[in-house]
Amino acid sequence: LANLPHSPGRCGRAARLALLGVGSDQNYTLAAVARSEFLFLADIDQSVADLHRNYEVLIEASPDPQSLVEKFQASATESSIALLTTAYADLPEPERRRLIRLYRNARETVRIHVERVIKRKQDGEPTTWLSDPILYEHIRAMFQADRVRPMAGNLIGPNSLQTAATAAKTLGTTIPVIYFSNAEEYLMYVPQF
């Protein structure tokens, strides 16, 4: 990420841009295309935040998209769990069990999904974070640089939007790309939002 060109900001300074997204890995494509340097991933569902945490471990261990897809194959279950177990060794036992159980329970669904995503093209050109190796490398570099923050929370509560806004201010970044998926259908537009 250090080699990424920054977008010109106000006063001619380079801007460090972030993306805030709700939901799963569609945010990876958005962040890579936008050349975001920070990624805040929010969801009211703890299992979605946990999925991003599992992705982090498996993406960092996968030098290319196909290697990641292979980590969700049935034949790779035990080796992927070994990676997760090692990565989560310092976590409290209930949290570690929850994250590994999620991998076991969601592995087949995620496998089907990533096998579709890696094949997506438009007019013969790759269009996703898995089908385009350059986009994948951007996301992998973000994870390796610890610039991706999954978090569970209500968008109108004290976490998620408020947490991302505070972090962005601290980091000296802006969040020009926000992807709410369908979350706005389920919340009230209160002043805090």
C-alpha atoms as an extended CHARMM CRD file, in Angstrom:
* protein
*
       193  EXT
         1         1  LEU       CA              0.0000000000        0.0000000000        0.0000000000  PROA      1               0.0000000000
         2         2  ALA       CA              2.9490000000        2.3190000000        0.5190000000  PROA      2               0.0000000000
         3         3  ASN       CA              3.4070000000        2.3980000000       -3.2490000000  PROA      3               0.0000000000
         4         4  LEU       CA             -0.1990000000        3.3220000000       -3.9990000000  PROA      4               0.0000000000
         5         5  PRO       CA             -0.7180000000        6.7780000000       -5.4190000000  PROA      5               0.0000000000
         6         6  HSD       CA             -2.7210000000        8.9540000000       -3.0540000000  PROA      6               0.0000000000
         7         7  SER       CA             -5.6070000000       10.9600000000       -4.3920000000  PROA      7               0.0000000000
         8         8  PRO       CA             -5.0980000000       14.7190000000       -4.2800000000  PROA      8               0.0000000000
         9         9  GLY       CA             -6.8910000000       16.1440000000       -1.2880000000  PROA      9               0.0000000000
        10        10  ARG       CA             -7.6770000000       19.6790000000       -0.2260000000  PROA      10              0.0000000000
        11        11  CYS       CA             -4.7640000000       22.0920000000       -0.3210000000  PROA      11              0.0000000000
        12        12  GLY       CA             -2.9140000000       19.8190000000       -2.7350000000  PROA      12              0.0000000000
        13        13  ARG       CA             -2.0700000000       17.2570000000       -0.0420000000  PROA      13              0.0000000000
        14        14  ALA       CA             -2.4000000000       13.5560000000       -0.7210000000  PROA      14              0.0000000000
        15        15  ALA       CA             -5.6000000000       12.1100000000        0.7090000000  PROA      15              0.0000000000
        16        16  ARG       CA             -5.6610000000        8.7030000000        2.3590000000  PROA      16              0.0000000000
        17        17  LEU       CA             -9.0280000000        7.2850000000        1.4170000000  PROA      17              0.0000000000
        18        18  ALA       CA            -11.1630000000        4.7210000000        3.2030000000  PROA      18              0.0000000000
        19        19  LEU       CA            -14.2880000000        2.7420000000        2.3940000000  PROA      19              0.0000000000
        20        20  LEU       CA            -17.0150000000        1.8190000000        4.8240000000  PROA      20              0.0000000000
        21        21  GLY       CA            -19.1370000000       -1.1160000000        3.7740000000  PROA      21              0.0000000000
        22        22  VAL       CA            -21.8920000000       -3.3350000000        5.0950000000  PROA      22              0.0000000000
        23        23  GLY       CA            -22.0410000000       -7.0050000000        4.2720000000  PROA      23              0.0000000000
        24        24  SER       CA            -19.5710000000       -9.5080000000        2.9660000000  PROA      24              0.0000000000
        25        25  ASP       CA            -16.8570000000       -9.6300000000        0.3360000000  PROA      25              0.0000000000
        26        26  GLN       CA            -18.5180000000       -7.3610000000       -2.2350000000  PROA      26              0.0000000000
        27        27  ASN       CA            -16.7830000000       -4.6530000000       -0.2170000000  PROA      27              0.0000000000
        28        28  TYR       CA            -13.4110000000       -6.0830000000       -1.2390000000  PROA      28              0.0000000000
        29        29  THR       CA            -14.1430000000       -5.4160000000       -4.8990000000  PROA      29              0.0000000000
        30        30  LEU       CA            -15.3770000000       -1.8980000000       -4.1020000000  PROA      30              0.0000000000
        31        31  ALA       CA            -12.3430000000       -1.0880000000       -1.9410000000  PROA      31              0.0000000000
        32        32  ALA       CA             -9.8610000000       -2.4420000000       -4.4850000000  PROA      32              0.0000000000
        33        33  VAL       CA            -11.4370000000       -0.5810000000       -7.4060000000  PROA      33              0.0000000000
        34        34  ALA       CA            -11.5920000000        2.6250000000       -5.3360000000  PROA      34              0.0000000000
        35        35  ARG       CA             -7.9370000000        2.0640000000       -4.3180000000  PROA      35              0.0000000000
        36        36  SER       CA             -8.9600000000        2.5710000000       -0.7050000000  PROA      36              0.0000000000
        37        37  GLU       CA             -6.1950000000        2.4230000000        1.8490000000  PROA      37              0.0000000000
        38        38  PHE       CA             -8.4470000000        1.5980000000        4.7890000000  PROA      38              0.0000000000
        39        39  LEU       CA            -11.5380000000       -0.5890000000        4.9050000000  PROA      39              0.0000000000
        40        40  PHE       CA            -14.1590000000       -0.5040000000        7.6530000000  PROA      40              0.0000000000
        41        41  LEU       CA            -16.5350000000       -3.4620000000        7.4450000000  PROA      41              0.0000000000
        42        42  ALA       CA            -19.6760000000       -3.1240000000        9.5370000000  PROA      42              0.0000000000
        43        43  ASP       CA            -22.5820000000       -5.4760000000        9.9970000000  PROA      43              0.0000000000
        44        44  ILE       CA            -25.2240000000       -5.9820000000       12.6480000000  PROA      44              0.0000000000
        45        45  ASP       CA            -24.6240000000       -9.7380000000       12.3430000000  PROA      45              0.0000000000
        46        46  GLN       CA            -21.6020000000      -10.9060000000       14.3570000000  PROA      46              0.0000000000
        47        47  SER       CA            -21.1500000000      -13.8690000000       12.0030000000  PROA      47              0.0000000000
        48        48  VAL       CA            -20.5240000000      -11.4860000000        9.0640000000  PROA      48              0.0000000000
        49        49  ALA       CA            -17.8240000000       -9.6860000000       11.0640000000  PROA      49              0.0000000000
        50        50  ASP       CA            -16.3940000000      -13.0970000000       11.9910000000  PROA      50              0.0000000000
        51        51  LEU       CA            -16.4160000000      -14.1720000000        8.3510000000  PROA      51              0.0000000000
        52        52  HSD       CA            -14.2170000000      -11.1660000000        7.5450000000  PROA      52              0.0000000000
        53        53  ARG       CA            -11.8700000000      -12.2000000000       10.3420000000  PROA      53              0.0000000000
        54        54  ASN       CA            -11.6200000000      -15.6940000000        8.8540000000  PROA      54              0.0000000000
        55        55  TYR       CA            -11.0810000000      -14.1990000000        5.4060000000  PROA      55              0.0000000000
        56        56  GLU       CA             -8.2020000000      -12.1700000000        6.8310000000  PROA      56              0.0000000000
        57        57  VAL       CA             -6.3210000000      -15.2460000000        8.0190000000  PROA      57              0.0000000000
        58        58  LEU       CA             -6.9580000000      -17.2000000000        4.8200000000  PROA      58              0.0000000000
        59        59  ILE       CA             -6.2430000000      -14.2760000000        2.4620000000  PROA      59              0.0000000000
        60        60  GLU       CA             -2.9460000000      -13.5290000000        4.1730000000  PROA      60              0.0000000000
        61        61  ALA       CA             -1.9970000000      -17.1980000000        3.7010000000  PROA      61              0.0000000000
        62        62  SER       CA             -3.0300000000      -17.1820000000        0.0160000000  PROA      62              0.0000000000
        63        63  PRO       CA             -0.6690000000      -15.4940000000       -2.4610000000  PROA      63              0.0000000000
        64        64  ASP       CA             -3.2700000000      -15.5400000000       -5.2470000000  PROA      64              0.0000000000
        65        65  PRO       CA             -7.0470000000      -15.8270000000       -5.6480000000  PROA      65              0.0000000000
        66        66  GLN       CA             -7.0170000000      -19.5060000000       -6.6020000000  PROA      66              0.0000000000
        67        67  SER       CA             -5.0870000000      -20.3520000000       -3.4330000000  PROA      67              0.0000000000
        68        68  LEU       CA             -7.8150000000      -18.6700000000       -1.4030000000  PROA      68              0.0000000000
        69        69  VAL       CA            -10.6070000000      -20.4950000000       -3.2420000000  PROA      69              0.0000000000
        70        70  GLU       CA             -8.8150000000      -23.7740000000       -2.5370000000  PROA      70              0.0000000000
        71        71  LYS       CA             -8.9010000000      -23.0610000000        1.2020000000  PROA      71              0.0000000000
        72        72  PHE       CA            -12.6780000000      -23.5100000000        1.0940000000  PROA      72              0.0000000000
        73        73  GLN       CA            -12.5720000000      -26.8950000000       -0.6370000000  PROA      73              0.0000000000
        74        74  ALA       CA            -13.6530000000      -29.8820000000        1.4740000000  PROA      74              0.0000000000
        75        75  SER       CA            -10.2050000000      -31.4010000000        1.0310000000  PROA      75              0.0000000000
        76        76  ALA       CA             -8.6320000000      -28.3010000000        2.6240000000  PROA      76              0.0000000000
        77        77  THR       CA            -10.9040000000      -28.1460000000        5.6700000000  PROA      77              0.0000000000
        78        78  GLU       CA             -8.3840000000      -29.4160000000        8.2010000000  PROA      78              0.0000000000
        79        79  SER       CA             -5.4430000000      -27.4050000000        6.8340000000  PROA      79              0.0000000000
        80        80  SER       CA             -7.5790000000      -24.2280000000        6.7980000000  PROA      80              0.0000000000
        81        81  ILE       CA             -8.7220000000      -24.9080000000       10.3530000000  PROA      81              0.0000000000
        82        82  ALA       CA             -5.0740000000      -25.3660000000       11.3320000000  PROA      82              0.0000000000
        83        83  LEU       CA             -4.3110000000      -21.8900000000        9.9140000000  PROA      83              0.0000000000
        84        84  LEU       CA             -7.2400000000      -20.3870000000       11.8100000000  PROA      84              0.0000000000
        85        85  THR       CA             -6.3180000000      -22.2000000000       15.0230000000  PROA      85              0.0000000000
        86        86  THR       CA             -2.7670000000      -20.8700000000       14.8630000000  PROA      86              0.0000000000
        87        87  ALA       CA             -3.9170000000      -17.3320000000       14.0700000000  PROA      87              0.0000000000
        88        88  TYR       CA             -6.4280000000      -17.3600000000       16.9220000000  PROA      88              0.0000000000
        89        89  ALA       CA             -4.1890000000      -19.0450000000       19.5050000000  PROA      89              0.0000000000
        90        90  ASP       CA             -4.1850000000      -15.9940000000       21.7950000000  PROA      90              0.0000000000
        91        91  LEU       CA             -7.9380000000      -15.4520000000       21.7260000000  PROA      91              0.0000000000
        92        92  PRO       CA            -10.2170000000      -16.5480000000       24.5550000000  PROA      92              0.0000000000
        93        93  GLU       CA            -11.4260000000      -20.1180000000       24.0010000000  PROA      93              0.0000000000
        94        94  PRO       CA            -15.1220000000      -19.2310000000       23.3740000000  PROA      94              0.0000000000
        95        95  GLU       CA            -14.1700000000      -16.6900000000       20.6920000000  PROA      95              0.0000000000
        96        96  ARG       CA            -11.7240000000      -19.0940000000       19.0420000000  PROA      96              0.0000000000
        97        97  ARG       CA            -14.3530000000      -21.8650000000       18.9960000000  PROA      97              0.0000000000
        98        98  ARG       CA            -16.9490000000      -19.4580000000       17.5250000000  PROA      98              0.0000000000
        99        99  LEU       CA            -14.6360000000      -18.3860000000       14.6750000000  PROA      99              0.0000000000
       100       100  ILE       CA            -13.5920000000      -21.9250000000       13.7870000000  PROA      100             0.0000000000
       101       101  ARG       CA            -17.1740000000      -23.1990000000       14.0460000000  PROA      101             0.0000000000
       102       102  LEU       CA            -18.1820000000      -20.4610000000       11.5800000000  PROA      102             0.0000000000
       103       103  TYR       CA            -15.5700000000      -21.6940000000        9.0950000000  PROA      103             0.0000000000
       104       104  ARG       CA            -16.8430000000      -25.2830000000        9.4310000000  PROA      104             0.0000000000
       105       105  ASN       CA            -20.5000000000      -24.2980000000        9.1210000000  PROA      105             0.0000000000
       106       106  ALA       CA            -20.0840000000      -21.7650000000        6.3020000000  PROA      106             0.0000000000
       107       107  ARG       CA            -17.2630000000      -23.4260000000        4.3430000000  PROA      107             0.0000000000
       108       108  GLU       CA            -19.4640000000      -25.0140000000        1.6720000000  PROA      108             0.0000000000
       109       109  THR       CA            -21.5910000000      -21.8850000000        1.1780000000  PROA      109             0.0000000000
       110       110  VAL       CA            -18.4870000000      -19.7060000000        0.9360000000  PROA      110             0.0000000000
       111       111  ARG       CA            -16.8630000000      -22.2230000000       -1.4550000000  PROA      111             0.0000000000
       112       112  ILE       CA            -19.8090000000      -21.9790000000       -3.8350000000  PROA      112             0.0000000000
       113       113  HSD       CA            -19.7360000000      -18.1970000000       -3.5800000000  PROA      113             0.0000000000
       114       114  VAL       CA            -15.9960000000      -17.7060000000       -4.1630000000  PROA      114             0.0000000000
       115       115  GLU       CA            -16.0330000000      -20.1510000000       -7.0700000000  PROA      115             0.0000000000
       116       116  ARG       CA            -18.6340000000      -17.9060000000       -8.7150000000  PROA      116             0.0000000000
       117       117  VAL       CA            -16.8370000000      -14.6690000000       -7.8600000000  PROA      117             0.0000000000
       118       118  ILE       CA            -13.4800000000      -15.8330000000       -9.2350000000  PROA      118             0.0000000000
       119       119  LYS       CA            -15.1200000000      -16.4910000000      -12.6260000000  PROA      119             0.0000000000
       120       120  ARG       CA            -16.9150000000      -13.1430000000      -12.9820000000  PROA      120             0.0000000000
       121       121  LYS       CA            -16.0220000000      -11.1230000000      -16.0390000000  PROA      121             0.0000000000
       122       122  GLN       CA            -17.5970000000       -8.4660000000      -18.1830000000  PROA      122             0.0000000000
       123       123  ASP       CA            -16.7480000000       -8.3160000000      -21.8630000000  PROA      123             0.0000000000
       124       124  GLY       CA            -14.0030000000      -10.8550000000      -21.1560000000  PROA      124             0.0000000000
       125       125  GLU       CA            -12.3560000000       -8.6810000000      -18.4880000000  PROA      125             0.0000000000
       126       126  PRO       CA            -12.1450000000       -9.6810000000      -14.8130000000  PROA      126             0.0000000000
       127       127  THR       CA            -14.4080000000       -7.5660000000      -12.5960000000  PROA      127             0.0000000000
       128       128  THR       CA            -14.0430000000       -8.7810000000       -9.0130000000  PROA      128             0.0000000000
       129       129  TRP       CA            -11.4600000000       -8.9300000000       -6.2580000000  PROA      129             0.0000000000
       130       130  LEU       CA            -11.0460000000      -12.6580000000       -6.9990000000  PROA      130             0.0000000000
       131       131  SER       CA            -11.1890000000      -12.6260000000      -10.7920000000  PROA      131             0.0000000000
       132       132  ASP       CA             -8.6590000000       -9.8040000000      -11.1190000000  PROA      132             0.0000000000
       133       133  PRO       CA             -5.2630000000      -10.6290000000       -9.5320000000  PROA      133             0.0000000000
       134       134  ILE       CA             -4.4410000000       -6.9130000000       -9.2110000000  PROA      134             0.0000000000
       135       135  LEU       CA             -7.5910000000       -6.2520000000       -7.1900000000  PROA      135             0.0000000000
       136       136  TYR       CA             -6.8810000000       -9.3310000000       -5.0660000000  PROA      136             0.0000000000
       137       137  GLU       CA             -3.3470000000       -8.1760000000       -4.3430000000  PROA      137             0.0000000000
       138       138  HSD       CA             -4.6780000000       -4.7960000000       -3.2170000000  PROA      138             0.0000000000
       139       139  ILE       CA             -7.0380000000       -6.4520000000       -0.7160000000  PROA      139             0.0000000000
       140       140  ARG       CA             -4.3510000000       -8.8590000000        0.4570000000  PROA      140             0.0000000000
       141       141  ALA       CA             -1.9390000000       -5.9570000000        0.9890000000  PROA      141             0.0000000000
       142       142  MET       CA             -4.6090000000       -4.1230000000        3.0080000000  PROA      142             0.0000000000
       143       143  PHE       CA             -5.0590000000       -7.1340000000        5.2820000000  PROA      143             0.0000000000
       144       144  GLN       CA             -1.3080000000       -7.6260000000        5.6090000000  PROA      144             0.0000000000
       145       145  ALA       CA             -0.8890000000       -3.9560000000        6.5550000000  PROA      145             0.0000000000
       146       146  ASP       CA             -3.6730000000       -4.3020000000        9.1620000000  PROA      146             0.0000000000
       147       147  ARG       CA             -5.8580000000       -1.7510000000        7.3810000000  PROA      147             0.0000000000
       148       148  VAL       CA             -9.1140000000       -3.7020000000        7.4190000000  PROA      148             0.0000000000
       149       149  ARG       CA            -11.4320000000       -3.4490000000       10.4210000000  PROA      149             0.0000000000
       150       150  PRO       CA            -14.4250000000       -5.7980000000       10.6400000000  PROA      150             0.0000000000
       151       151  MET       CA            -16.8880000000       -4.8140000000       13.3390000000  PROA      151             0.0000000000
       152       152  ALA       CA            -20.2940000000       -5.9060000000       14.4640000000  PROA      152             0.0000000000
       153       153  GLY       CA            -22.6750000000       -3.1570000000       15.3980000000  PROA      153             0.0000000000
       154       154  ASN       CA            -25.8350000000       -1.2640000000       14.6840000000  PROA      154             0.0000000000
       155       155  LEU       CA            -25.3020000000        1.5390000000       12.1480000000  PROA      155             0.0000000000
       156       156  ILE       CA            -27.2870000000        3.9480000000       14.3150000000  PROA      156             0.0000000000
       157       157  GLY       CA            -25.6450000000        2.8010000000       17.5440000000  PROA      157             0.0000000000
       158       158  PRO       CA            -22.3580000000        3.7380000000       19.1860000000  PROA      158             0.0000000000
       159       159  ASN       CA            -20.3680000000        1.3060000000       17.0270000000  PROA      159             0.0000000000
       160       160  SER       CA            -19.9750000000        0.9880000000       13.2710000000  PROA      160             0.0000000000
       161       161  LEU       CA            -20.4520000000        4.4740000000       11.7740000000  PROA      161             0.0000000000
       162       162  GLN       CA            -19.3500000000        6.3240000000       14.8870000000  PROA      162             0.0000000000
       163       163  THR       CA            -16.3330000000        4.0280000000       15.3550000000  PROA      163             0.0000000000
       164       164  ALA       CA            -15.3060000000        4.3540000000       11.7000000000  PROA      164             0.0000000000
       165       165  ALA       CA            -15.7130000000        8.1480000000       11.7770000000  PROA      165             0.0000000000
       166       166  THR       CA            -13.5450000000        8.4440000000       14.8820000000  PROA      166             0.0000000000
       167       167  ALA       CA            -10.8990000000        6.1370000000       13.4000000000  PROA      167             0.0000000000
       168       168  ALA       CA            -10.9050000000        8.0440000000       10.1000000000  PROA      168             0.0000000000
       169       169  LYS       CA            -10.3220000000       11.3320000000       11.9150000000  PROA      169             0.0000000000
       170       170  THR       CA             -7.4920000000        9.7930000000       13.9200000000  PROA      170             0.0000000000
       171       171  LEU       CA             -5.9220000000        8.3480000000       10.7610000000  PROA      171             0.0000000000
       172       172  GLY       CA             -6.2880000000       11.6150000000        8.8530000000  PROA      172             0.0000000000
       173       173  THR       CA             -8.4130000000        9.9700000000        6.2000000000  PROA      173             0.0000000000
       174       174  THR       CA            -11.7850000000       10.5320000000        4.6000000000  PROA      174             0.0000000000
       175       175  ILE       CA            -14.4410000000        7.9820000000        3.7010000000  PROA      175             0.0000000000
       176       176  PRO       CA            -15.6380000000        8.9670000000        0.2170000000  PROA      176             0.0000000000
       177       177  VAL       CA            -17.1260000000        5.5370000000       -0.5230000000  PROA      177             0.0000000000
       178       178  ILE       CA            -19.9040000000        4.1260000000        1.6510000000  PROA      178             0.0000000000
       179       179  TYR       CA            -21.7950000000        0.9750000000        0.7340000000  PROA      179             0.0000000000
       180       180  PHE       CA            -24.7970000000        0.2200000000        2.9440000000  PROA      180             0.0000000000
       181       181  SER       CA            -26.1230000000       -2.7490000000        0.9560000000  PROA      181             0.0000000000
       182       182  ASN       CA            -29.7470000000       -3.0280000000        2.0560000000  PROA      182             0.0000000000
       183       183  ALA       CA            -29.1050000000       -2.0220000000        5.6870000000  PROA      183             0.0000000000
       184       184  GLU       CA            -30.9410000000        1.2940000000        5.3160000000  PROA      184             0.0000000000
       185       185  GLU       CA            -34.1810000000       -0.6350000000        4.8650000000  PROA      185             0.0000000000
       186       186  TYR       CA            -33.9170000000       -1.7110000000        8.4910000000  PROA      186             0.0000000000
       187       187  LEU       CA            -32.9970000000        1.4770000000       10.3510000000  PROA      187             0.0000000000
       188       188  MET       CA            -34.4900000000        4.8050000000       11.2580000000  PROA      188             0.0000000000
       189       189  TYR       CA            -32.7980000000        8.0200000000       10.1470000000  PROA      189             0.0000000000
       190       190  VAL       CA            -32.0350000000        9.3700000000       13.5930000000  PROA      190             0.0000000000
       191       191  PRO       CA            -29.7970000000       12.4570000000       14.0090000000  PROA      191             0.0000000000
       192       192  GLN       CA            -26.8140000000       10.3340000000       15.0930000000  PROA      192             0.0000000000
       193       193  PHE       CA            -26.9710000000        8.4410000000       11.7520000000  PROA      193             0.0000000000
